[in-house]
């Protein structure tokens, strides 16, 4: 490892115990079962039995976490629903009415202002850049938040025990940067990102995009996809003026360093299939379900 390789000022501190993320662990197991067995339309009792909860307990926990019941989630976030959403061009809100979900509330979404670092900054692989990072509780497991003095630069997800792997994944994108663990610097970003009441236009979230020119164009296109809608890679490719570059668009989406905020989870395959997600397909379904709850609540 030469002198230009990343400098890690502190060892990665173990994240809080997995018990701190109990709600997400239960919800994750339920989502996995729904994703696997959605064609069988598992009942609340079957879902509760699978995770060792009572039906009433699971109903309350899941509804508190996602903003909608397990049954509504099953209806809203199956692949068939995603295909119908895409084929009919319906926003998730209208689809929720068809599914008998609760009426509309005020629609919130992240208000983001962003800038792209220069091609030279990207080619230097982060040389001269200090990135502060920290692990935080989120609705989707452990969130690894990374920030520069110019704004949020990275957001990744992992489960307990996977913190070092997530850090290696993210820091490997800018290997010549200096990394400093600093919870005081990243905590305000985590609070801002995962608290919908703070999604206000007068308080925009500052994001710094570090990538190639092509990647940045794709990520900027993702920012234009509103909550409750999905868009296929081919349409994104057409919108950025590269209609034959669907595969390259897919690769850029997979390399998105600012998950959730830059909503790569709203990109789908041509058939409407949810396809892959860098931080796990189950987590992608969880994020879409969480957003459905925000819209329908």
JOKANOR-V912403 format. One record per helix or strand of 2 or more residues. SS is the DSSP state (hx for helix, st for strand). FROM is the first residue (numbers start at 1). TO is the last residue. Records with the same first field share a line. If there is no record, write none. Layout:
SS: FROM-TO, FROM-TO
//
This chain:
st: 7-8, 112-116, 130-138, 141-148, 151-158, 178-181, 205-209, 231-232, 267-268
hx: 18-40, 44-51, 55-66, 70-76, 79-88, 92-98, 119-123, 163-174, 183-194, 196-198, 201-203, 213-223, 233-239, 246-254, 264-266, 281-296
//
